[in-house]
């Protein structure tokens, strides 16, 4: 998946402040509200707030707009809305509990299983031979 300039700036900001387990999902086919979801982990309230702050700075510097930030009061789960991309910054316990990866990850590819011929419902006629 290729990231646009603004989304790339958000990922770079997360990497700058040492976010862990950064995952980017392309969700264009799942919702019309946004195109990408980024999920990242911060180790503490302070780091999560610093991550959100850095994302805002770098997105604005790249020419993007920050439409909203939620969760700054607690710092456990912050959401940064930059338009076509939504960034979730979560502490490990919150991330494990809500498991957004399961929600936004594409369904696993299934393989088609060839149909196995079922035995015929009719019983075959058994012929009895007699020896003479």
N, CA and C atoms as an extended XYZ file, in Angstrom:
396
Properties=species:S:1:pos:R:3:atomname:S:1:resname:S:1:resid:I:1 pbc="F F F"
N         0.846       -1.161        0.000 N   UNK     1
C         0.000        0.000        0.000 CA  UNK     1
C         0.897        1.231        0.000 C   UNK     1
N         0.554        2.185       -0.817 N   UNK     2
C         1.309        3.425       -0.914 CA  UNK     2
C         0.625        4.492       -0.062 C   UNK     2
N         1.412        5.179        0.758 N   UNK     3
C         0.868        6.204        1.631 CA  UNK     3
C         1.021        7.576        0.992 C   UNK     3
N        -0.016        8.405        1.124 N   UNK     4
C         0.087        9.771        0.617 CA  UNK     4
C         0.980       10.590        1.558 C   UNK     4
N         1.269       11.806        1.178 N   UNK     5
C         2.202       12.664        1.904 CA  UNK     5
C         1.767       12.898        3.352 C   UNK     5
N         0.501       13.173        3.567 N   UNK     6
C        -0.003       13.494        4.898 CA  UNK     6
C         0.010       12.247        5.798 C   UNK     6
N        -0.425       11.118        5.282 N   UNK     7
C        -0.428        9.881        6.059 CA  UNK     7
C         1.001        9.459        6.377 C   UNK     7
N         1.894        9.631        5.413 N   UNK     8
C         3.312        9.317        5.634 CA  UNK     8
C         3.878       10.192        6.755 C   UNK     8
N         3.484       11.469        6.792 N   UNK     9
C         3.935       12.376        7.847 CA  UNK     9
C         3.453       11.883        9.209 C   UNK     9
N         2.228       11.384        9.281 N   UNK    10
C         1.686       10.858       10.543 CA  UNK    10
C         2.477        9.638       11.008 C   UNK    10
N         2.775        8.731       10.096 N   UNK    11
C         3.548        7.535       10.449 CA  UNK    11
C         4.952        7.936       10.889 C   UNK    11
N         5.570        8.873       10.184 N   UNK    12
C         6.904        9.351       10.568 CA  UNK    12
C         6.881        9.957       11.967 C   UNK    12
N         5.827       10.714       12.286 N   UNK    13
C         5.698       11.323       13.608 CA  UNK    13
C         5.607       10.247       14.687 C   UNK    13
N         4.850        9.205       14.422 N   UNK    14
C         4.728        8.110       15.387 CA  UNK    14
C         6.075        7.423       15.590 C   UNK    14
N         6.805        7.230       14.518 N   UNK    15
C         8.125        6.604       14.618 CA  UNK    15
C         9.107        7.499       15.369 C   UNK    15
N         9.011        8.821       15.185 N   UNK    16
C         9.903        9.765       15.859 CA  UNK    16
C         9.803        9.672       17.375 C   UNK    16
N         8.596        9.474       17.879 N   UNK    17
C         8.382        9.451       19.324 CA  UNK    17
C         8.343        8.005       19.840 C   UNK    17
N         8.805        7.094       19.027 N   UNK    18
C         8.986        5.683       19.404 CA  UNK    18
C         7.689        4.929       19.712 C   UNK    18
N         6.672        5.149       18.908 N   UNK    19
C         5.449        4.340       19.040 CA  UNK    19
C         5.791        2.904       18.666 C   UNK    19
N         5.092        1.974       19.277 N   UNK    20
C         5.319        0.566       18.967 CA  UNK    20
C         4.172        0.020       18.119 C   UNK    20
N         4.466       -1.034       17.398 N   UNK    21
C         3.447       -1.791       16.658 CA  UNK    21
C         2.543       -0.904       15.801 C   UNK    21
N         3.150       -0.090       14.968 N   UNK    22
C         2.375        0.792       14.086 CA  UNK    22
C         1.819       -0.041       12.939 C   UNK    22
N         0.509        0.028       12.755 N   UNK    23
C        -0.158       -0.719       11.692 CA  UNK    23
C        -1.034        0.252       10.907 C   UNK    23
N        -0.962        0.168        9.573 N   UNK    24
C        -1.786        1.009        8.700 CA  UNK    24
C        -2.741        0.100        7.936 C   UNK    24
N        -4.040        0.416        8.009 N   UNK    25
C        -5.055       -0.346        7.294 CA  UNK    25
C        -5.674        0.511        6.204 C   UNK    25
N        -5.823       -0.060        5.023 N   UNK    26
C        -6.539        0.597        3.932 CA  UNK    26
C        -7.990        0.138        4.044 C   UNK    26
N        -8.878        1.068        4.395 N   UNK    27
C       -10.273        0.705        4.665 CA  UNK    27
C       -11.247        1.332        3.673 C   UNK    27
N       -10.762        1.724        2.509 N   UNK    28
C       -11.623        2.357        1.493 CA  UNK    28
C       -12.826        1.504        1.142 C   UNK    28
N       -12.637        0.197        1.086 N   UNK    29
C       -13.725       -0.703        0.693 CA  UNK    29
C       -14.664       -1.024        1.847 C   UNK    29
N       -14.288       -0.629        3.072 N   UNK    30
C       -15.105       -0.946        4.239 CA  UNK    30
C       -15.974        0.217        4.703 C   UNK    30
N       -15.526        1.436        4.440 N   UNK    31
C       -16.265        2.608        4.899 CA  UNK    31
C       -16.026        3.781        3.955 C   UNK    31
N       -16.979        4.656        3.883 N   UNK    32
C       -16.846        5.851        3.049 CA  UNK    32
C       -16.398        7.058        3.876 C   UNK    32
N       -16.215        6.881        5.175 N   UNK    33
C       -15.885        7.988        6.063 CA  UNK    33
C       -14.415        8.377        5.960 C   UNK    33
N       -13.523        7.401        5.872 N   UNK    34
C       -12.096        7.665        5.738 CA  UNK    34
C       -11.452        6.541        4.946 C   UNK    34
N       -10.196        6.777        4.516 N   UNK    35
C        -9.507        5.815        3.657 CA  UNK    35
C        -8.539        4.909        4.408 C   UNK    35
N        -7.912        5.458        5.459 N   UNK    36
C        -6.909        4.687        6.178 CA  UNK    36
C        -7.111        4.821        7.678 C   UNK    36
N        -6.735        3.760        8.387 N   UNK    37
C        -6.730        3.752        9.844 CA  UNK    37
C        -5.318        3.363       10.265 C   UNK    37
N        -4.761        4.145       11.184 N   UNK    38
C        -3.456        3.829       11.750 CA  UNK    38
C        -3.674        3.509       13.221 C   UNK    38
N        -3.089        2.419       13.680 N   UNK    39
C        -3.151        2.041       15.082 CA  UNK    39
C        -1.710        1.938       15.576 C   UNK    39
N        -1.437        2.579       16.727 N   UNK    40
C        -0.094        2.556       17.305 CA  UNK    40
C        -0.194        2.458       18.815 C   UNK    40
N         0.875        1.982       19.437 N   UNK    41
C         0.903        1.818       20.884 CA  UNK    41
C         1.901        2.775       21.507 C   UNK    41
N         1.458        3.415       22.598 N   UNK    42
C         2.326        4.222       23.444 CA  UNK    42
C         2.369        3.586       24.818 C   UNK    42
N         3.511        3.671       25.493 N   UNK    43
C         3.693        2.969       26.760 CA  UNK    43
C         3.062        3.651       27.973 C   UNK    43
N         2.788        4.945       27.887 N   UNK    44
C         2.257        5.664       29.049 CA  UNK    44
C         1.330        6.783       28.579 C   UNK    44
N         0.627        7.390       29.521 N   UNK    45
C        -0.229        8.529       29.188 CA  UNK    45
C         0.599        9.634       28.548 C   UNK    45
N         1.753        9.897       29.150 N   UNK    46
C         2.627       10.964       28.657 CA  UNK    46
C         3.097       10.678       27.231 C   UNK    46
N         3.514        9.442       26.962 N   UNK    47
C         3.979        9.127       25.607 CA  UNK    47
C         2.831        9.195       24.606 C   UNK    47
N         1.658        8.723       24.978 N   UNK    48
C         0.511        8.778       24.068 CA  UNK    48
C         0.175       10.223       23.702 C   UNK    48
N         0.196       11.098       24.705 N   UNK    49
C        -0.058       12.522       24.429 CA  UNK    49
C         1.032       13.107       23.544 C   UNK    49
N         2.296       12.740       23.811 N   UNK    50
C         3.411       13.234       22.996 CA  UNK    50
C         3.290       12.735       21.550 C   UNK    50
N         2.857       11.496       21.377 N   UNK    51
C         2.652       10.945       20.036 CA  UNK    51
C         1.588       11.737       19.286 C   UNK    51
N         0.466       11.984       19.944 N   UNK    52
C        -0.627       12.733       19.307 CA  UNK    52
C        -0.177       14.149       18.964 C   UNK    52
N         0.562       14.765       19.852 N   UNK    53
C         1.055       16.122       19.617 CA  UNK    53
C         2.005       16.164       18.421 C   UNK    53
N         2.905       15.201       18.363 N   UNK    54
C         3.871       15.146       17.251 CA  UNK    54
C         3.162       14.872       15.929 C   UNK    54
N         2.168       14.003       15.940 N   UNK    55
C         1.389       13.738       14.722 CA  UNK    55
C         0.760       15.038       14.228 C   UNK    55
N         0.156       15.796       15.136 N   UNK    56
C        -0.482       17.056       14.751 CA  UNK    56
C         0.534       18.025       14.142 C   UNK    56
N         1.692       18.142       14.781 N   UNK    57
C         2.731       19.054       14.279 CA  UNK    57
C         3.180       18.677       12.877 C   UNK    57
N         3.492       17.403       12.686 N   UNK    58
C         4.047       16.968       11.398 CA  UNK    58
C         3.000       16.980       10.284 C   UNK    58
N         1.764       16.686       10.617 N   UNK    59
C         0.694       16.730        9.610 CA  UNK    59
C         0.507       18.175        9.141 C   UNK    59
N         0.470       19.105       10.081 N   UNK    60
C         0.335       20.520        9.721 CA  UNK    60
C         1.532       21.000        8.913 C   UNK    60
N         2.734       20.567        9.288 N   UNK    61
C         3.947       20.958        8.563 CA  UNK    61
C         3.947       20.409        7.140 C   UNK    61
N         3.287       19.258        6.941 N   UNK    62
C         3.219       18.645        5.607 CA  UNK    62
C         2.089       19.230        4.773 C   UNK    62
N         1.347       20.191        5.347 N   UNK    63
C         0.269       20.828        4.594 CA  UNK    63
C        -1.104       20.239        4.847 C   UNK    63
N        -1.194       19.340        5.812 N   UNK    64
C        -2.473       18.716        6.132 CA  UNK    64
C        -3.218       19.495        7.195 C   UNK    64
N        -4.404       19.021        7.496 N   UNK    65
C        -5.243       19.671        8.496 CA  UNK    65
C        -5.651       18.634        9.536 C   UNK    65
N        -5.642       19.051       10.794 N   UNK    66
C        -6.105       18.198       11.879 CA  UNK    66
C        -7.532       18.628       12.194 C   UNK    66
N        -8.476       17.711       12.007 N   UNK    67
C        -9.888       18.017       12.197 CA  UNK    67
C       -10.355       17.825       13.629 C   UNK    67
N        -9.641       17.021       14.382 N   UNK    68
C       -10.032       16.823       15.768 CA  UNK    68
C        -9.118       15.862       16.487 C   UNK    68
N        -9.079       16.007       17.815 N   UNK    69
C        -8.304       15.111       18.673 CA  UNK    69
C        -9.194       14.772       19.862 C   UNK    69
N        -9.264       13.499       20.183 N   UNK    70
C       -10.069       13.036       21.319 CA  UNK    70
C        -9.182       12.234       22.261 C   UNK    70
N        -9.485       12.293       23.555 N   UNK    71
C        -8.817       11.454       24.535 CA  UNK    71
C        -7.611       12.062       25.208 C   UNK    71
N        -7.360       13.342       24.994 N   UNK    72
C        -6.177       13.962       25.586 CA  UNK    72
C        -6.263       14.026       27.115 C   UNK    72
N        -7.444       14.077       27.661 N   UNK    73
C        -7.600       14.184       29.111 CA  UNK    73
C        -7.034       12.962       29.835 C   UNK    73
N        -7.321       11.775       29.324 N   UNK    74
C        -6.840       10.557       29.992 CA  UNK    74
C        -5.512       10.079       29.432 C   UNK    74
N        -5.325       10.210       28.141 N   UNK    75
C        -4.075        9.774       27.520 CA  UNK    75
C        -3.966        8.277       27.328 C   UNK    75
N        -5.047        7.542       27.590 N   UNK    76
C        -5.012        6.097       27.407 CA  UNK    76
C        -5.293        5.692       25.965 C   UNK    76
N        -6.209        6.421       25.321 N   UNK    77
C        -6.566        6.156       23.922 CA  UNK    77
C        -6.839        7.502       23.288 C   UNK    77
N        -5.983        7.886       22.376 N   UNK    78
C        -6.163        9.150       21.673 CA  UNK    78
C        -6.510        8.864       20.226 C   UNK    78
N        -7.409        9.646       19.705 N   UNK    79
C        -7.791        9.548       18.307 CA  UNK    79
C        -7.481       10.884       17.647 C   UNK    79
N        -6.728       10.835       16.561 N   UNK    80
C        -6.393       12.042       15.813 CA  UNK    80
C        -7.004       11.901       14.420 C   UNK    80
N        -7.889       12.826       14.075 N   UNK    81
C        -8.583       12.817       12.786 CA  UNK    81
C        -7.886       13.798       11.853 C   UNK    81
N        -7.282       13.267       10.785 N   UNK    82
C        -6.630       14.139        9.801 CA  UNK    82
C        -7.315       14.026        8.441 C   UNK    82
N        -8.605       13.784        8.464 N   UNK    83
C        -9.382       13.728        7.226 CA  UNK    83
C        -9.494       12.330        6.679 C   UNK    83
N        -8.721       12.023        5.662 N   UNK    84
C        -8.785       10.707        5.033 CA  UNK    84
C        -8.166        9.604        5.884 C   UNK    84
N        -7.488       10.002        6.954 N   UNK    85
C        -6.838        9.033        7.840 CA  UNK    85
C        -7.221        9.327        9.285 C   UNK    85
N        -7.461        8.258       10.039 N   UNK    86
C        -7.746        8.365       11.467 CA  UNK    86
C        -6.660        7.587       12.195 C   UNK    86
N        -6.057        8.228       13.214 N   UNK    87
C        -4.970        7.607       13.958 CA  UNK    87
C        -5.445        7.288       15.369 C   UNK    87
N        -5.282        6.029       15.772 N   UNK    88
C        -5.597        5.584       17.128 CA  UNK    88
C        -4.274        5.339       17.844 C   UNK    88
N        -4.051        6.048       18.943 N   UNK    89
C        -2.847        5.865       19.752 CA  UNK    89
C        -3.323        5.326       21.092 C   UNK    89
N        -2.881        4.118       21.432 N   UNK    90
C        -3.450        3.424       22.586 CA  UNK    90
C        -2.354        2.842       23.472 C   UNK    90
N        -2.660        2.748       24.751 N   UNK    91
C        -1.775        2.020       25.654 CA  UNK    91
C        -1.986        0.524       25.432 C   UNK    91
N        -0.994       -0.309       25.773 N   UNK    92
C        -1.079       -1.744       25.452 CA  UNK    92
C        -2.339       -2.448       25.952 C   UNK    92
N        -2.756       -2.201       27.178 N   UNK    93
C        -3.941       -2.892       27.716 CA  UNK    93
C        -5.208       -2.483       26.963 C   UNK    93
N        -5.317       -1.210       26.632 N   UNK    94
C        -6.485       -0.713       25.889 CA  UNK    94
C        -6.489       -1.303       24.482 C   UNK    94
N        -5.319       -1.332       23.853 N   UNK    95
C        -5.223       -1.882       22.498 CA  UNK    95
C        -5.588       -3.362       22.477 C   UNK    95
N        -5.114       -4.094       23.463 N   UNK    96
C        -5.428       -5.530       23.513 CA  UNK    96
C        -6.923       -5.753       23.760 C   UNK    96
N        -7.514       -4.932       24.612 N   UNK    97
C        -8.928       -5.097       24.945 CA  UNK    97
C        -9.836       -4.809       23.748 C   UNK    97
N        -9.605       -3.692       23.051 N   UNK    98
C       -10.488       -3.307       21.947 CA  UNK    98
C       -10.135       -3.983       20.631 C   UNK    98
N        -8.907       -4.417       20.464 N   UNK    99
C        -8.476       -5.210       19.308 CA  UNK    99
C        -8.977       -4.654       17.971 C   UNK    99
N        -8.627       -3.414       17.686 N   UNK   100
C        -9.067       -2.770       16.444 CA  UNK   100
C        -8.546       -3.485       15.201 C   UNK   100
N        -7.442       -4.184       15.329 N   UNK   101
C        -6.911       -4.923       14.180 CA  UNK   101
C        -7.935       -5.928       13.661 C   UNK   101
N        -8.640       -6.557       14.556 N   UNK   102
C        -9.657       -7.524       14.135 CA  UNK   102
C       -10.799       -6.838       13.388 C   UNK   102
N       -11.108       -5.625       13.804 N   UNK   103
C       -12.194       -4.871       13.179 CA  UNK   103
C       -11.816       -4.393       11.776 C   UNK   103
N       -10.598       -3.870       11.615 N   UNK   104
C       -10.221       -3.223       10.355 CA  UNK   104
C        -9.389       -4.084        9.417 C   UNK   104
N        -8.832       -5.166        9.896 N   UNK   105
C        -8.023       -6.017        9.019 CA  UNK   105
C        -8.914       -6.684        7.978 C   UNK   105
N        -8.412       -6.826        6.766 N   UNK   106
C        -9.224       -7.516        5.761 CA  UNK   106
C        -9.437       -8.967        6.177 C   UNK   106
N       -10.561       -9.535        5.790 N   UNK   107
C       -10.813      -10.929        6.154 CA  UNK   107
C        -9.766      -11.836        5.520 C   UNK   107
N        -9.415      -12.906        6.205 N   UNK   108
C        -8.410      -13.803        5.639 CA  UNK   108
C        -8.908      -14.407        4.330 C   UNK   108
N        -7.989      -14.613        3.434 N   UNK   109
C        -8.361      -15.209        2.153 CA  UNK   109
C        -8.708      -16.669        2.377 C   UNK   109
N        -9.803      -17.046        1.790 N   UNK   110
C       -10.221      -18.432        1.924 CA  UNK   110
C        -9.875      -19.170        0.647 C   UNK   110
N        -9.599      -20.416        0.795 N   UNK   111
C        -9.310      -21.226       -0.373 CA  UNK   111
C       -10.525      -22.091       -0.645 C   UNK   111
N       -10.807      -22.235       -1.896 N   UNK   112
C       -11.950      -23.061       -2.278 CA  UNK   112
C       -11.548      -24.527       -2.146 C   UNK   112
N       -12.452      -25.260       -1.568 N   UNK   113
C       -12.225      -26.683       -1.407 CA  UNK   113
C       -13.003      -27.391       -2.493 C   UNK   113
N       -12.324      -28.275       -3.176 N   UNK   114
C       -12.985      -29.024       -4.240 CA  UNK   114
C       -14.037      -29.933       -3.618 C   UNK   114
N       -15.152      -30.016       -4.286 N   UNK   115
C       -16.210      -30.897       -3.793 CA  UNK   115
C       -15.786      -32.344       -3.979 C   UNK   115
N       -16.029      -33.099       -2.958 N   UNK   116
C       -15.725      -34.522       -3.020 CA  UNK   116
C       -16.998      -35.229       -3.440 C   UNK   116
N       -16.860      -36.114       -4.409 N   UNK   117
C       -18.038      -36.835       -4.887 CA  UNK   117
C       -18.600      -37.680       -3.764 C   UNK   117
N       -19.890      -37.514       -3.548 N   UNK   118
C       -20.554      -38.294       -2.520 CA  UNK   118
C       -20.896      -39.672       -3.085 C   UNK   118
N       -20.869      -40.664       -2.235 N   UNK   119
C       -21.256      -41.993       -2.729 CA  UNK   119
C       -22.716      -41.969       -3.157 C   UNK   119
N       -22.999      -42.728       -4.143 N   UNK   120
C       -24.351      -42.778       -4.687 CA  UNK   120
C       -25.322      -43.302       -3.644 C   UNK   120
N       -26.496      -42.728       -3.644 N   UNK   121
C       -27.521      -43.158       -2.696 CA  UNK   121
C       -28.072      -44.530       -3.075 C   UNK   121
N       -27.989      -44.879       -4.355 N   UNK   122
C       -28.490      -46.179       -4.800 CA  UNK   122
C       -27.472      -47.250       -4.451 C   UNK   122
N       -27.982      -48.346       -3.943 N   UNK   123
C       -27.089      -49.460       -3.649 CA  UNK   123
C       -26.856      -50.220       -4.935 C   UNK   123
N       -25.616      -50.574       -5.119 N   UNK   124
C       -25.317      -51.315       -6.333 CA  UNK   124
C       -25.876      -52.731       -6.207 C   UNK   124
N       -26.309      -53.218       -7.313 N   UNK   125
C       -26.888      -54.568       -7.317 CA  UNK   125
C       -25.763      -55.576       -7.240 C   UNK   125
N       -25.917      -56.496       -6.332 N   UNK   126
C       -24.903      -57.533       -6.177 CA  UNK   126
C       -25.443      -58.776       -6.891 C   UNK   126
N       -24.663      -59.283       -7.774 N   UNK   127
C       -25.092      -60.478       -8.468 CA  UNK   127
C       -24.442      -61.684       -7.813 C   UNK   127
N       -25.240      -62.647       -7.662 N   UNK   128
C       -24.751      -63.862       -7.025 CA  UNK   128
C       -24.425      -64.866       -8.119 C   UNK   128
N       -23.254      -65.350       -8.053 N   UNK   129
C       -22.876      -66.362       -9.033 CA  UNK   129
C       -22.791      -67.709       -8.333 C   UNK   129
N       -23.226      -68.653       -9.011 N   UNK   130
C       -23.164      -69.990       -8.442 CA  UNK   130
C       -22.172      -70.816       -9.241 C   UNK   130
N       -21.426      -71.530       -8.552 N   UNK   131
C       -20.442      -72.381       -9.227 CA  UNK   131
C       -21.075      -73.717       -9.566 C   UNK   131
N       -20.837      -74.244      -10.758 N   UNK   132
C       -21.378      -75.531      -11.170 CA  UNK   132
C       -20.297      -76.495      -11.386 C   UNK   132
